[in-house]
């Protein structure tokens, strides 16, 4: 009796040890949650057809909830045409939306690895710019943050930074001041400060960014002026603190990975000072004549 009592206490200090019991009822929460109603979405100029579970899609993406459950024609026949969207990027979005999970967490996206082309070059398996711009279009900021994390981790593993072409696409396909374009601007700035990458980021190609993308020019010059004020060397953006290139306010918990933001005081940078410098830089730039700078007037 003493031994049995001791066993109970070891197993659980508050509950008595007992034989296991299992629920043998036919419970199917996964398939029940998905429902049987489907929507048909035609994507891209080729009208690639996606047959998706309506419940999952509308739960994960409010845009489609309004489309298929609101007062739009798509709600009457469960058919939508998204001819402007890229099928490859929408495929990533659909995979995320239909991932088998009971939560709304956006953590599970397709792994960003590399594939080899016929010529032997290794390239990213999917296009981060396309996926990010689609997440932004459908108002999914948490998904944008997860994509940024995947992109930066991929660049670390492959020892890469955005190419000139990547930067152009990022600025042309996302909103002004997006975290993705900030990452691009800081990447090019760091590369140029190193001064040893002329063969991979030729000066003439980078100069083209200033001519084609006035917003890039503005952000780049802002970085230069901040450096002049702080006298701190340029930092590799891949080594920036967690959430630096996220959409959420830095004082808020990161919905994609709350553990990242549990201790705000442990961040390596003084964010209040950083924000002050950013505000100061923007104030100074208000009087800067970018047209004269870009065209040599």
N, C-alpha and C positions, 0 to 999 in steps of 0.2 A: 504493500500500500504506500509505503514511504517512497519507494522507487517510482511508482506510477505518478504520485503527486509531484515528485521532482521533475519527471519528464514533462508533465503538463506545464510546469513553471518555466522550464527551459524553452519549450516550443513557443509559448506566448505568456507573458506575465499576467495578462488580463483575461485570457480565454482558455477554457479547458480543451485539451487535445481531443479530437473526434475524428471518425472516419470521413473520408472525402465524399462529397455528393456533387453530381453534375446535372446541369439542365439538359435533358434529352429531348426537349420539345423541338419541333421543326421551326427554328427561328432563322430568318434570312434577312437581317437588317441591311446588308450591302445591296442586294438586288432590289429589295423593297424601297430603299432610299433612291435608287436610280430611276425607278418607275418604268413604265412601258411606252410612254409617249416619246416620240422621236421628232427631231427637227431636221430639215434638209437645208444645208447652207452651201451655196455655190460660190466658190472663191476664185478670184483672179480672172484675167481675160479668158483663160481656158475653161473657166467654170468647173473647177475641180469640185466634185461633190463630197460633202461631209455629212454623214448621218450620225447625229449625236443625241445622247439622252438629254431631253429637255430639262429635267429636274436638276441634273448635275450642272449643266451649262448655265442655267439661270441662277442657281445658288452661288456659283463661283464668280460669275460676271454680271453685275447689276445692269450693265448696258443691254445684255441680251434678255434679262428679266423684263425690262421695260419694253423691249422689242416684241417678245413673244407672249407676254402676259398683259400688255397694255392696249391702248386704242390704236394700234397700227395694223396695217393690212397683213403683216407677217403673223400676227396673232391668230388670224382667222384660218390660215392654211399651213402654218408652221414651216414656211419656206422663206428664205432670205437670199438675196444676191449681194455679195461683197466683192464686186469686180475690181475694186481698187486695191484690195489686200493681196499680199504675196502668199501663195499656197504653202511654201516652205515654212514661213513664219507662222502662218495660221495653224499649221500642223503642230508646231510646238505649243501654241496656245491651247489647241484642242486637247492635246495630250495632258497638259497641266490641269485643264478644267475637268477632265474625266478621270484623273488619277484616283484610284480607290482609297479614299480617306473619309473619315466622318467629320473632320474639321475643315475650316476654311483656310488653313495655313497654306501659303504659296511656296512652301519650301521645296517641293518635289518638282523639279524641271529636268529635262533631259541633260545628261552630263555633257559638258563641253570638252570634247576630246579632239584629236586630230585624225585626219584621213590623208592618205597619199594619193596625189593625182597621177595621171599617166606619166607625166614628166619627172616624177619622183619627189616633187615638192610636197611638204606637209602643210596642210591648211586646217583651219578650224572646221569642225564637223558641221556646225550651223552658224548662221549669221547673227551675231549679237546685236548689230544695229537694227536689222529688220525686226527681230523679236522685241527689242526694247521699244522701238517706235510703235509697234502694235500694242504693247502693254500700255504705253502712254496714251495712245488713241482711245483705248477702251477704259481709260481711267482706272488703272490697276497699279497704284504707286508701290504697294508692297511687292508685287511681282517685279516691277522695275528694279527694286533694291536687290532682289534675289538674282536677277540677271546681271547686275553690276558686280555682285560678289563672285558669280561664276566667271565673268569676264576677267576680273582682276586676278583671280586665282589661276586662270588659264594663262594669262600673260606672265605670271610669276613662274609657272612650271615650264613654259616654253621660252622664257626670257625674251618676251616680245613687248612692244608698245605699239599704239595705233600708227598705222601707216598714213601717208598723206591722203590716199584714197579713202581710208576708213574715216578720217577726220571730215572730209568733204561730205560723205554720206551721213555721218552723225549730225552735222550742222544742218543739212538740208532736209532731214527726215524727223528731227525732234524739235521740241519747242525751244525758244530762246532761253538760255541759261539753264538748260537741263543738266542734271548730274553727269550724264554721259558726255556732253560737250565740255563741261568743266574738266572732266578726266582727260579728254583729248587735248585741251589747251595746256593743262599742266604737264602732260606727257611731252608735247612738242617743246614746251619751254625748257623742261629738264634736259631733253636731248640736245637742244641748241646750246644750253649752258655748258654741257660737257665738251662741245666743240670737236668731237672726234668721230662723228657719225656721218660725214659728208657723203659717203658712198651709199648709205642706206636711206638717209633723209637729205637729198641734195638741196643745196641752198635755193636753187631756182624753183624746185618743187614747193619748198616751204614758203618762198616769196609769193608763189601763186595763191596760197591760202589767204594771205593778207589782201590780195586783190579780189579774190572771189567771195570771201567770207568776211564782211565788215565786223560781224559780231565776234568772230575769232580774233580779228585784229584788236578789237577793244579789250577782250579778255586777256590777250597776250600782253598788251601794254600795261594793263592793270597789274598783272603779275610782276612785270619789270619794276614798276613803281613801288609795289609793296616790298620787293626785295631791297630796293634802294632805301626805304624807310627803316626796315628791320635789320638790314645788313646780314641777313641769314642766307646761306647758300641754298640753291634750289634743291628740292627734295623729290626723290623718286616717288611719283604718285602711287605706285604699287605698294609702298611702305606706309601710306597714310593710315591714320587710326581707323578702326572699324566705324562704319556709318558715315565716313567723310563724303562719300559719293552716293548717299541715300537721299530719298525725297523727304523723309520725316525730319522734324525739328530735332536738333541735337540734344535738346533737353528731355525729349520723349523716349520711351522705351522703343526698341526696334521690334516691330511686329514679326519680322522675318526670323529674327533670332534674339529673343529678349535677353539671353545670357550676355550678349555683347555689351549691353548698356546697364548692367546691374550696378556698377560702381562708376559713376560719372567722374569721380575725383581721380580715378586711376588712368584717365586718358593721358597720352604723352604730350599733348599740345594744350596750351591755354586757349580754350575756344572763345572766351570773352575777348581776349586780346586780338585773336584772329578776326572775330566779327568786327571789332572796332577798326582794324586795319582795312578790312574789306569795305566798310562804310566810308572810311576816309578816302580810299582809292576811288570809289565810285563818285564821290563828291568832286575830287580833283579832275576826273575824267569828263565831267559834264562840260568843261570849258575847252576840251581838246578837240581840235579840228581834224577829224579823221579823213575827210575828203582831201584836204591838202596833204595829209600824210601819205595817203594811198596813191595819189596822182602826182605828187611832187610839185604842187603849186606853191 
